[in-house]
Amino acid sequence: MKTDFLLAIKQLTAEKALNEDVVFDAVERGMAAAVKRGYELPGDVKVKIDRYDGAMDVWSEREVVEIEEDIADEDLQIDLERAREIDAGVAIGSTLRQEHAVDDVGGRIEAQTAKQVVLQALREAEREAIFDEYSGQEGGIVSGLVQRIDNHQVIVDLGRAEAVLPSEEQVRMEHYRSGQRVKALMIEVLQANKGPQIVISRRRPEFVRRLFEMEVPEIARGTVEIRGVAREAGHRSKIAVFSRQEGVDPIGACVGMRAMRIQNVVNELGGERIDVVQWDPDPRSFVEHALSPAQTLAVRIVPDTNTAEVAVPDQQLSLAIGREGQNARLAAQLSGYRIDIKPQTAAERLRDDGRGAFAPQEELVIELEPETPPTPIAPPVVEAASMPLEEPSAEPQGEPETPIEEEPEAEPALVATELQPAASQPGQIRFGEDVLRREPEEQPQRRPRRRPRYVEIDEGLEDDPYADYEDEF
């Protein structure tokens, strides 16, 4: 009987996925309530179950007071005279412990009482365990199945708990159905009467950041850092990335080979367009990158009004602003500046008055990134091949290029510059088409094709006597 009792407790422990001590504590409290009711024992009844043989020790505890008139609760207190009849060593203010011999719990009512106490204790322990499991994980990604849609709220089953996706945290373009697996950002864990309540979101910009951390190992290792995310849920997002290790292309790392990494994020967001741009400590360059794919001619920062005045070609004005101002609005959120976009003709007129993007401005104080030791990911295959790639980036941006005819020995460096990845052009957005488009490789000079051996004349076809000597001319 005792062996079956222990087996039942261990099985209950496995089913509820709780700690064994928690389950034993719940059973002991239920047994104590049943023993107290069945045997009408005074005091606070305690039960201890042996973990090995199932033996049950029962005792009661009562507080010792001086005289009978001092007793406030007859069930939990006892006067000194009666207490010394049971144990002569007790004193005022001490606890009288009295052992009880119990063979059976009792009848059906006592067993029902024990069952209710055990179930209630297990429910409380399970809720507390779930709360401890999810508490402190706010800001992480959770995955679950859509269980039901109740009053515009989506209830997601996470396994051991249920999460609530409120209507204000849903993406307006998305439609949810029962049984659909979704990922979301956990934003809050509350302790409610019916158990822990987990609130999730799919429309916050932090959700895009966490998805990239899951898909891009360089971000998880800290080699590539996300410096900002601007999002209009369901339509478009802009993300600014920065590389902490020389030689690592942050945009290429986020896009992945054949755009697999960014495509996984786009699929999770339901086809939402994502622009990955290069972060730059210079605010003018950063604003220029944030407005991609539009081209900019000049950027002027006005610190007093926290405004970035931008000049773009006349034909690029609509692209820079975007549909309903979406591109400019996201660029402003990403950079933190109020962006004022003017076409080239208007900016040139404002330059005469000392205003606009073409007007001169004071030098900005740019805080450079502190140098941190790079984290080696993979050693380069050829050390010498990386040296020509660094030469073009060391030159000033506005310096004219030296013609190749004057320096024939610099021709290999020019070829290496043309074949370097898109990281040398910061600010450009790389989509799947750019990744799939391969750069032209240097091909060995082919021999010219021979002319046809036969030529057409009025009488028909005739051998061409110069076909075999084509290469000599």
Long-range contacts (C-beta under 8 A, 24 or more apart in sequence): 1-54, 2-53, 2-54, 2-55, 3-54, 5-54, 6-51, 6-54, 12-122, 16-122, 16-125, 16-126, 17-129, 17-160, 18-122, 18-125, 18-126, 18-129, 19-129, 22-125, 22-129, 23-122, 23-125, 24-49, 24-51, 25-121, 25-125, 26-117, 26-118, 26-121, 26-122, 26-125, 27-118, 29-117, 29-118, 29-121, 30-113, 30-114, 30-115, 30-116, 30-117, 30-118, 30-121, 31-56, 31-105, 31-114, 32-58, 33-113, 33-114, 33-117, 34-105, 34-106, 34-110, 34-111, 34-113, 34-114, 34-117, 35-100, 35-102, 35-105, 35-106, 35-110, 37-106, 37-109, 37-110, 37-113, 38-105, 38-106, 38-107, 38-110, 39-100, 39-102, 39-106, 41-100, 42-74, 42-75, 42-78, 43-75, 43-76, 43-78, 43-96, 43-98, 44-76, 45-100, 56-102, 57-99, 58-99, 58-100, 58-101, 58-102, 59-97, 59-98, 59-99, 59-100, 60-97, 60-98, 60-100, 61-95, 61-96, 61-97, 61-98, 62-95, 62-96, 62-98, 63-93, 63-94, 63-95, 63-96, 64-90, 64-91, 64-92, 64-93, 64-94, 64-95, 64-96, 65-92, 66-92, 127-195, 127-196, 130-160, 130-161, 130-195, 130-196, 131-189, 131-191, 131-195, 131-196, 133-160, 133-161, 134-161, 134-186, 134-189, 134-196, 134-198, 135-189, 135-196, 137-186, 137-189, 138-186, 138-187, 138-188, 138-189, 139-185, 139-186, 139-187, 139-206, 139-210, 140-185, 140-186, 140-210, 141-183, 141-184, 141-185, 141-186, 141-207, 141-210, 141-211, 141-214, 142-183, 142-184, 142-185, 142-186, 142-198, 142-200, 143-181, 143-182, 143-183, 143-184, 144-181, 144-182, 144-184, 145-179, 145-180, 145-181, 145-182, 146-176, 146-177, 146-178, 146-179, 146-180, 146-181, 146-182, 147-178, 148-178, 149-176, 149-178, 154-182, 156-182, 156-184, 156-200, 158-198, 161-195, 161-196, 161-198, 162-198, 163-198, 163-199, 163-200, 164-197, 164-198, 164-199, 164-200, 165-200, 165-201, 165-202, 166-199, 166-201, 169-199, 169-200, 169-201, 169-202, 169-203, 169-204, 170-202, 170-203, 171-202, 171-203, 171-233, 171-234, 171-269, 171-270, 172-233, 172-234, 173-233, 173-234, 173-235, 173-270, 174-202, 174-234, 174-270, 183-211, 183-268, 185-210, 202-233, 203-231, 203-233, 203-234, 204-231, 204-233, 205-229, 205-230, 205-231, 205-237, 208-237, 208-239, 208-265, 208-269, 208-274, 209-239, 211-265, 211-268, 211-269, 212-239, 212-254, 212-265, 215-256, 215-261, 215-262, 215-264, 215-265, 216-253, 216-254, 216-256, 216-261, 218-248, 218-250, 218-253, 218-377, 219-253, 219-254, 221-375, 221-377, 222-375, 223-248, 223-253, 223-375, 223-377, 224-248, 224-250, 224-253, 224-254, 225-250, 227-279, 228-279, 228-334, 228-335, 229-334, 230-330, 230-331, 230-333, 230-334, 231-330, 232-326, 232-329, 232-330, 233-272, 234-270, 234-272, 235-272, 235-273, 235-326, 236-272, 236-273, 236-274, 236-275, 236-326, 236-327, 236-330, 237-269, 237-272, 237-273, 237-274, 237-275, 237-330, 238-274, 238-275, 238-277, 238-290, 238-330, 238-331, 238-333, 238-334, 239-274, 239-275, 239-276, 239-277, 240-277, 240-278, 240-279, 240-286, 240-289, 240-290, 240-334, 241-276, 241-277, 241-278, 241-279, 242-278, 242-279, 242-369, 244-369, 244-372, 244-374, 244-375, 245-374, 245-375, 245-377, 246-374, 247-380, 247-386, 248-377, 249-421, 249-422, 249-423, 250-278, 250-279, 250-423, 251-276, 251-277, 251-278, 251-422, 251-423, 251-428, 251-429, 251-430, 252-421, 252-422, 252-423, 252-430, 252-435, 255-430, 255-431, 255-432, 255-434, 255-435, 256-435, 257-435, 258-432, 258-435, 258-436, 259-431, 259-432, 259-435, 259-436, 262-431, 262-432, 263-432, 275-330, 275-429, 276-429, 276-430, 277-334, 277-427, 277-429, 278-426, 278-427, 278-428, 280-426, 280-427, 281-366, 281-367, 281-368, 281-369, 282-364, 282-366, 283-308, 283-335, 283-337, 283-364, 283-366, 284-308, 284-364, 285-426, 285-427, 286-335, 287-331, 287-335, 287-337, 287-339, 288-427, 289-426, 289-427, 290-330, 290-331, 290-334, 290-335, 291-320, 291-327, 291-328, 291-331, 291-339, 291-341, 292-427, 292-428, 292-429, 293-319, 293-428, 293-429, 294-319, 294-320, 294-327, 296-320, 297-344, 297-347, 297-357, 297-358, 298-347, 298-357, 298-358, 299-357, 300-356, 300-357, 300-358, 300-359, 300-361, 301-337, 301-361, 301-364, 302-361, 303-364, 305-338, 306-336, 306-337, 306-338, 307-337, 307-338, 307-339, 307-340, 308-335, 308-337, 308-338, 308-339, 308-340, 309-340, 309-342, 309-347, 309-355, 309-356, 309-357, 310-339, 310-340, 310-341, 310-342, 310-357, 311-342, 311-343, 311-344, 311-347, 311-356, 311-357, 311-358, 312-341, 312-342, 312-343, 312-344, 313-343, 313-344, 314-343, 314-344, 314-345, 317-341, 317-343, 385-416, 388-412, 388-413, 388-416, 388-417, 389-416, 389-417, 389-420, 389-424, 391-417, 392-417, 392-424, 393-424, 415-442, 447-471
